[in-house]
Amino acid sequence: MDYGKYSIAIRVINDQLQAIANTTANQAWSGCADDSNPMFVELMKQHARLTELSSRLNDQMLTLGVSAAQRGGLSDADHSNMDRFLGKAFDSIRDGSLSRHQFVEGLAHVMAALDNGNAGEASRWFKLDPSQFSK
């Protein structure tokens, strides 16, 4: 499950939980929010089911986030290459061989790769000469 699907699922669950809360609050005001009321009992079962589902979805997203972080971190060599790459990029912008726009496009590509857990792609870019962005 990706974050978009998770977000939709959690929103639906929260909306259902809110509806249950509103109904049980009304039942409490009218004095029938107890286990002698079959509707109240059913709402409590739905509440338990929804909170369990929410918990499982949260656990899945946490696991996904942890595995994404473990799957593609940058090595020490990647960090050194990134430092060299950024220094050369700024030098290239200063001497006019690379435009700010070209640099931003290249950097956005690297950031997208990292965001998608593709450290290998970012690592390849850090080994490039930034002046290659313009080609």
Residue frames as a rotation matrix with the C-alpha (Angstrom) as fourth column:
MET 1
0.584 0.812 0.000 0.00
0.812 -0.584 0.000 0.00
0.000 0.000 -1.000 0.00
ASP 2
-0.437 -0.716 0.544 1.34
0.673 -0.662 -0.331 3.43
0.597 0.221 0.771 -0.87
TYR 3
-0.892 0.013 -0.451 0.83
0.360 -0.584 -0.727 6.58
-0.273 -0.811 0.517 1.16
GLY 4
-0.763 0.637 -0.114 -2.04
-0.600 -0.631 0.493 7.84
0.242 0.444 0.863 -1.02
LYS 5
-0.127 0.720 -0.682 -4.08
-0.044 0.683 0.729 4.66
0.991 0.123 -0.056 -0.53
TYR 6
-0.513 -0.138 -0.847 -3.24
0.796 0.291 -0.530 4.64
0.320 -0.947 -0.040 3.18
SER 7
-0.987 0.094 -0.128 -4.35
-0.038 -0.923 -0.383 8.24
-0.155 -0.374 0.915 3.56
ILE 8
-0.430 0.880 -0.203 -7.70
-0.641 -0.139 0.755 7.54
0.636 0.454 0.624 1.88
ALA 9
-0.100 0.374 -0.922 -8.27
0.354 0.880 0.318 4.40
0.930 -0.294 -0.220 3.96
ILE 10
-0.710 -0.223 -0.668 -7.47
0.702 -0.138 -0.699 6.18
0.064 -0.965 0.255 7.24
ARG 11
-0.911 0.410 0.037 -9.73
-0.409 -0.912 0.033 9.09
0.047 0.015 0.999 6.30
VAL 12
-0.173 0.875 -0.451 -12.63
-0.383 0.362 0.850 6.70
0.907 0.320 0.273 5.62
ILE 13
-0.212 0.026 -0.977 -12.02
0.716 0.684 -0.137 4.92
0.665 -0.729 -0.164 8.93
ASN 14
-0.914 -0.190 -0.359 -11.85
0.392 -0.642 -0.659 8.20
-0.105 -0.742 0.662 10.84
ASP 15
-0.670 0.741 0.050 -15.07
-0.619 -0.595 0.513 9.40
0.410 0.312 0.857 9.22
GLN 16
0.042 0.686 -0.726 -16.79
0.031 0.725 0.688 6.18
0.999 -0.051 0.010 10.29
LEU 17
-0.454 -0.275 -0.848 -15.39
0.823 0.236 -0.517 6.47
0.342 -0.932 0.120 13.82
GLN 18
-0.993 0.114 0.028 -16.66
-0.117 -0.944 -0.307 10.05
-0.008 -0.308 0.951 14.01
ALA 19
-0.291 0.942 -0.169 -20.14
-0.559 -0.024 0.829 8.93
0.776 0.336 0.533 12.93
ILE 20
0.007 0.225 -0.974 -20.08
0.558 0.808 0.190 6.25
0.830 -0.545 -0.120 15.63
ALA 21
-0.803 -0.370 -0.468 -18.97
0.592 -0.405 -0.697 8.84
0.069 -0.836 0.544 18.20
ASN 22
-0.816 0.548 0.183 -21.81
-0.507 -0.831 0.228 11.18
0.277 0.093 0.956 17.21
THR 23
0.005 0.867 -0.498 -24.41
-0.279 0.480 0.832 8.40
0.960 0.135 0.244 17.41
THR 24
-0.090 -0.069 -0.994 -23.20
0.770 0.628 -0.114 7.06
0.632 -0.775 -0.003 20.75
ALA 25
-0.976 -0.212 -0.051 -23.06
0.202 -0.787 -0.583 10.61
0.083 -0.579 0.811 22.16
ASN 26
-0.452 0.884 0.118 -26.71
-0.691 -0.431 0.581 11.06
0.564 0.181 0.806 21.20
GLN 27
0.175 0.487 -0.856 -27.50
0.177 0.839 0.514 7.70
0.969 -0.241 0.060 22.79
ALA 28
-0.595 -0.463 -0.658 -25.71
0.724 0.046 -0.688 8.76
0.349 -0.885 0.308 25.96
TRP 29
-0.932 0.277 0.233 -27.74
-0.321 -0.929 -0.182 11.99
0.166 -0.245 0.955 26.12
SER 30
-0.038 0.990 -0.138 -30.94
-0.762 0.060 0.645 10.01
0.647 0.130 0.752 25.78
GLY 31
-0.051 -0.047 0.998 -29.82
-0.946 0.324 -0.033 7.45
-0.321 -0.945 -0.061 28.37
CYS 32
0.875 0.423 0.235 -29.63
-0.333 0.879 -0.340 4.39
-0.350 0.219 0.910 26.12
ALA 33
0.340 -0.840 -0.422 -25.88
-0.698 0.076 -0.712 4.03
0.630 0.537 -0.561 25.60
ASP 34
-0.159 -0.370 0.915 -25.53
-0.863 0.503 0.053 0.67
-0.480 -0.781 -0.399 27.33
ASP 35
-0.920 -0.369 -0.131 -25.35
-0.385 0.796 0.467 -3.03
-0.067 0.480 -0.875 26.52
SER 36
-0.354 0.869 0.345 -29.14
0.329 0.461 -0.824 -3.39
-0.876 -0.178 -0.449 26.73
ASN 37
0.502 0.453 -0.737 -29.35
-0.470 -0.572 -0.672 -1.39
-0.726 0.683 -0.075 23.48
PRO 38
0.482 -0.310 0.820 -28.56
0.592 0.805 -0.043 -3.67
-0.646 0.505 0.571 20.48
MET 39
0.863 -0.169 0.476 -27.70
0.315 -0.557 -0.768 -0.65
0.395 0.813 -0.427 18.31
PHE 40
0.685 -0.634 0.359 -25.17
-0.728 -0.580 0.364 0.57
-0.023 -0.511 -0.859 20.90
VAL 41
0.410 -0.514 0.754 -23.63
-0.102 0.795 0.598 -2.92
-0.906 -0.322 0.273 21.14
GLU 42
0.646 -0.126 0.753 -23.32
0.735 0.371 -0.568 -3.08
-0.208 0.920 0.332 17.35
LEU 43
0.876 -0.331 0.351 -21.71
-0.150 -0.878 -0.454 0.36
0.458 0.345 -0.819 17.24
MET 44
0.536 -0.704 0.466 -19.17
-0.703 -0.067 0.708 -0.71
-0.467 -0.707 -0.531 19.85
LYS 45
0.420 -0.350 0.837 -18.32
0.412 0.895 0.168 -3.80
-0.808 0.275 0.520 17.75
GLN 46
0.782 -0.107 0.614 -17.88
0.565 -0.293 -0.771 -1.59
0.263 0.950 -0.169 14.69
HIS 47
0.823 -0.489 0.289 -15.71
-0.549 -0.816 0.182 0.78
0.146 -0.308 -0.940 16.73
ALA 48
0.405 -0.682 0.610 -13.47
-0.318 0.520 0.793 -2.08
-0.857 -0.515 -0.006 17.86
ARG 49
0.497 -0.171 0.851 -13.20
0.724 0.622 -0.298 -3.42
-0.478 0.764 0.433 14.30
LEU 50
0.857 -0.119 0.502 -12.34
0.277 -0.714 -0.643 0.01
0.435 0.690 -0.579 12.87
THR 51
0.707 -0.642 0.296 -9.75
-0.692 -0.541 0.479 0.83
-0.147 -0.543 -0.827 15.53
GLU 52
0.344 -0.571 0.745 -8.09
0.102 0.812 0.575 -2.56
-0.934 -0.122 0.337 14.94
LEU 53
0.608 -0.069 0.791 -8.05
0.790 0.149 -0.594 -1.93
-0.077 0.986 0.145 11.19
SER 54
0.910 -0.274 0.311 -6.61
-0.210 -0.952 -0.223 1.55
0.357 0.137 -0.924 11.75
SER 55
0.551 -0.722 0.419 -3.90
-0.542 0.073 0.837 0.08
-0.635 -0.689 -0.351 13.96
ARG 56
0.349 -0.397 0.849 -2.96
0.554 0.818 0.155 -2.52
-0.756 0.417 0.505 11.33
LEU 57
0.770 -0.038 0.637 -2.80
0.565 -0.422 -0.708 0.13
0.296 0.906 -0.304 8.60
ASN 58
0.834 -0.491 0.252 -0.60
-0.547 -0.795 0.260 2.34
0.073 -0.355 -0.932 10.78
ASP 59
0.394 -0.696 0.600 1.71
-0.185 0.579 0.794 -0.62
-0.900 -0.424 0.100 11.50
GLN 60
0.515 -0.161 0.842 1.94
0.786 0.480 -0.390 -1.37
-0.341 0.863 0.374 7.76
MET 61
0.859 -0.174 0.481 2.89
0.147 -0.816 -0.559 2.21
0.490 0.551 -0.676 6.96
LEU 62
0.676 -0.661 0.327 5.48
-0.659 -0.343 0.669 2.30
-0.330 -0.667 -0.667 9.75
THR 63
0.335 -0.532 0.778 6.97
0.254 0.846 0.469 -0.96
-0.907 0.041 0.419 8.48
LEU 64
0.677 -0.031 0.736 6.98
0.735 -0.040 -0.677 0.36
0.050 0.999 -0.005 4.94
GLY 65
0.893 -0.335 0.300 8.72
-0.313 -0.942 -0.119 3.53
0.322 0.012 -0.947 6.07
VAL 66
0.475 -0.741 0.474 11.35
-0.511 0.206 0.834 1.59
-0.716 -0.639 -0.281 8.01
SER 67
0.337 -0.360 0.870 12.01
0.587 0.803 0.104 -0.81
-0.736 0.475 0.482 5.15
ALA 68
0.852 -0.036 0.522 12.28
0.433 -0.511 -0.742 2.10
0.294 0.859 -0.420 2.69
ALA 69
0.761 -0.600 0.246 14.86
-0.648 -0.705 0.287 3.74
0.002 -0.378 -0.926 4.94
GLN 70
0.293 -0.660 0.692 16.79
-0.249 0.646 0.722 0.48
-0.923 -0.383 0.025 5.31
ARG 71
0.650 0.083 0.756 16.57
0.574 0.597 -0.560 -0.31
-0.498 0.798 0.340 1.61
GLY 72
0.458 -0.392 0.798 18.42
0.797 -0.218 -0.564 2.64
0.395 0.894 0.213 0.20
GLY 73
0.821 -0.207 -0.532 20.56
0.209 -0.758 0.618 4.80
-0.531 -0.619 -0.579 2.39
LEU 74
0.790 -0.613 0.014 23.54
-0.294 -0.399 -0.868 6.73
0.537 0.682 -0.496 1.09
SER 75
0.560 -0.696 -0.450 27.00
0.803 0.589 0.088 5.42
0.203 -0.411 0.889 1.88
ASP 76
0.397 -0.534 -0.747 29.86
0.339 -0.671 0.660 7.52
-0.853 -0.515 -0.085 3.22
ALA 77
-0.666 -0.647 0.371 31.32
0.550 -0.090 0.830 7.54
-0.504 0.757 0.416 -0.30
ASP 78
-0.032 0.753 0.657 27.96
0.927 -0.224 0.301 8.78
0.374 0.619 -0.691 -1.64
HIS 79
0.782 0.312 -0.540 28.04
0.546 -0.760 0.352 11.64
-0.300 -0.570 -0.765 0.88
SER 80
-0.144 -0.910 -0.390 31.57
0.288 -0.415 0.863 12.57
-0.947 0.012 0.322 -0.21
ASN 81
-0.687 -0.061 0.724 30.53
0.724 0.033 0.689 12.44
-0.066 0.998 0.022 -3.86
MET 82
0.411 0.898 0.157 27.45
0.887 -0.433 0.159 14.54
0.210 0.074 -0.975 -3.05
ASP 83
0.521 -0.288 -0.803 29.63
0.354 -0.783 0.511 17.20
-0.776 -0.551 -0.306 -1.38
ARG 84
-0.598 -0.799 0.057 31.98
0.320 -0.173 0.931 17.25
-0.735 0.575 0.359 -4.39
PHE 85
-0.407 0.550 0.729 29.04
0.902 0.117 0.416 17.31
0.144 0.827 -0.543 -6.80
LEU 86
0.656 0.717 -0.236 27.34
0.750 -0.654 0.099 20.25
-0.083 -0.242 -0.967 -5.06
GLY 87
0.172 -0.688 -0.705 30.59
0.210 -0.673 0.709 22.20
-0.962 -0.270 0.029 -4.89
LYS 88
-0.791 -0.467 0.397 31.20
0.441 0.015 0.897 21.69
-0.424 0.884 0.194 -8.60
ALA 89
-0.012 0.873 0.488 27.60
0.983 -0.078 0.165 22.59
0.183 0.482 -0.857 -9.38
PHE 90
0.721 0.282 -0.632 27.86
0.486 -0.857 0.171 25.91
-0.494 -0.431 -0.756 -7.54
ASP 91
-0.294 -0.888 -0.355 31.20
0.106 -0.399 0.911 26.62
-0.950 0.230 0.212 -9.26
SER 92
-0.696 0.069 0.715 29.58
0.707 0.241 0.665 25.83
-0.127 0.968 -0.216 -12.62
ILE 93
0.473 0.879 0.064 26.67
0.881 -0.473 -0.021 28.17
0.011 0.066 -0.998 -11.90
ARG 94
0.488 -0.349 -0.800 29.11
0.222 -0.837 0.500 30.90
-0.844 -0.422 -0.331 -10.89
ASP 95
-0.569 -0.801 -0.186 31.23
0.002 -0.227 0.974 30.52
-0.823 0.554 0.131 -14.06
GLY 96
-0.076 0.665 -0.743 28.13
-0.822 -0.463 -0.330 30.34
-0.564 0.586 0.583 -16.28
SER 97
-0.810 -0.267 -0.523 28.63
-0.544 0.677 0.497 26.81
0.221 0.686 -0.693 -17.59
LEU 98
-0.647 0.673 -0.358 25.47
0.697 0.713 0.081 25.67
0.309 -0.197 -0.930 -15.77
SER 99
-0.416 0.577 0.703 22.26
-0.304 -0.816 0.491 27.64
0.857 -0.009 0.515 -15.38
ARG 100
-0.749 0.248 0.614 20.36
-0.632 0.010 -0.775 27.80
-0.199 -0.969 0.149 -12.14
HIS 101
0.307 0.936 -0.173 17.39
-0.938 0.267 -0.221 26.22
-0.161 0.230 0.960 -13.93
GLN 102
0.242 -0.293 -0.925 19.51
-0.461 0.804 -0.376 23.27
0.854 0.517 0.060 -15.15
PHE 103
-0.809 -0.585 0.056 20.86
-0.293 0.318 -0.902 22.75
0.509 -0.746 -0.429 -11.66
VAL 104
-0.425 0.730 0.534 17.39
-0.817 -0.055 -0.575 22.83
-0.390 -0.681 0.620 -10.09
GLU 105
0.512 0.621 -0.594 16.10
-0.823 0.553 -0.130 20.28
0.248 0.555 0.794 -12.64
GLY 106
-0.099 -0.647 -0.756 19.03
-0.244 0.752 -0.612 17.94
0.965 0.124 -0.232 -11.94
LEU 107
-0.901 -0.243 0.359 18.76
-0.380 0.044 -0.924 18.32
0.208 -0.969 -0.132 -8.19
ALA 108
-0.027 0.969 0.245 14.99
-0.969 0.035 -0.246 17.68
-0.247 -0.244 0.938 -8.34
HIS 109
0.427 0.124 -0.896 15.70
-0.554 0.819 -0.150 14.42
0.715 0.560 0.419 -10.19
VAL 110
-0.580 -0.728 -0.365 18.16
-0.080 0.497 -0.864 13.34
0.811 -0.472 -0.346 -7.48
MET 111
-0.770 0.334 0.544 15.74
-0.624 -0.217 -0.750 14.26
-0.133 -0.917 0.376 -4.70
ALA 112
0.316 0.916 -0.248 12.92
-0.946 0.325 -0.006 12.35
0.075 0.236 0.969 -6.40
ALA 113
0.086 -0.375 -0.923 15.17
-0.258 0.886 -0.384 9.29
0.962 0.271 -0.020 -6.67
LEU 114
-0.892 -0.450 0.032 15.97
-0.119 0.166 -0.979 9.49
0.436 -0.877 -0.202 -2.95
ASP 115
-0.423 0.820 0.386 12.30
-0.877 -0.263 -0.403 10.04
-0.229 -0.509 0.830 -2.08
ASN 116
0.548 0.621 -0.560 11.45
-0.768 0.639 -0.043 6.87
0.331 0.454 0.827 -4.02
GLY 117
0.702 -0.315 0.639 14.11
-0.330 0.650 0.684 4.92
-0.631 -0.691 0.352 -2.12
ASN 118
0.872 -0.386 0.300 16.42
0.467 0.476 -0.745 4.76
0.145 0.790 0.596 -5.13
ALA 119
0.672 -0.685 -0.281 19.75
-0.182 -0.521 0.834 5.67
-0.718 -0.509 -0.475 -3.57
GLY 120
-0.014 -0.686 0.727 21.54
0.688 0.521 0.505 3.95
-0.725 0.508 0.465 -6.45
GLU 121
0.423 0.252 0.871 20.20
0.850 -0.443 -0.284 6.52
0.314 0.860 -0.402 -8.92
ALA 122
0.996 -0.081 0.037 21.20
-0.089 -0.913 0.398 9.38
0.002 -0.400 -0.917 -6.64
SER 123
0.406 -0.900 0.161 24.64
0.120 0.227 0.967 7.83
-0.906 -0.373 0.200 -6.22
ARG 124
0.047 -0.350 0.935 25.10
0.970 0.239 0.040 7.71
-0.238 0.906 0.351 -10.02
TRP 125
0.742 0.287 0.606 24.17
0.471 -0.866 -0.168 11.39
0.477 0.410 -0.778 -10.30
PHE 126
0.902 -0.416 -0.119 26.65
-0.145 -0.550 0.822 12.37
-0.407 -0.724 -0.556 -7.58
LYS 127
0.098 -0.901 0.423 29.42
0.514 0.409 0.754 10.88
-0.852 0.144 0.503 -9.73
LEU 128
0.441 0.142 0.886 28.53
0.884 -0.236 -0.403 13.10
0.152 0.961 -0.230 -12.69
ASP 129
-0.834 -0.525 -0.169 30.06
0.528 -0.849 0.030 16.42
-0.159 -0.065 0.985 -13.52
PRO 130
-0.098 0.892 -0.441 27.21
0.462 -0.352 -0.814 18.91
-0.881 -0.284 -0.378 -13.05
SER 131
-0.463 -0.092 -0.881 28.06
-0.591 -0.709 0.385 20.56
-0.660 0.700 0.274 -16.35
GLN 132
-0.988 0.133 0.081 26.55
0.153 0.747 0.647 17.42
0.026 0.652 -0.758 -17.94
PHE 133
-0.287 0.936 -0.204 23.12
0.486 -0.041 -0.873 18.71
-0.825 -0.350 -0.443 -16.87
SER 134
0.004 0.280 -0.960 23.21
-0.491 -0.836 -0.246 21.09
-0.871 0.472 0.134 -19.77
LYS 135
-0.796 -0.390 -0.464 23.73
-0.590 0.327 0.738 18.36
-0.136 0.861 -0.490 -22.33
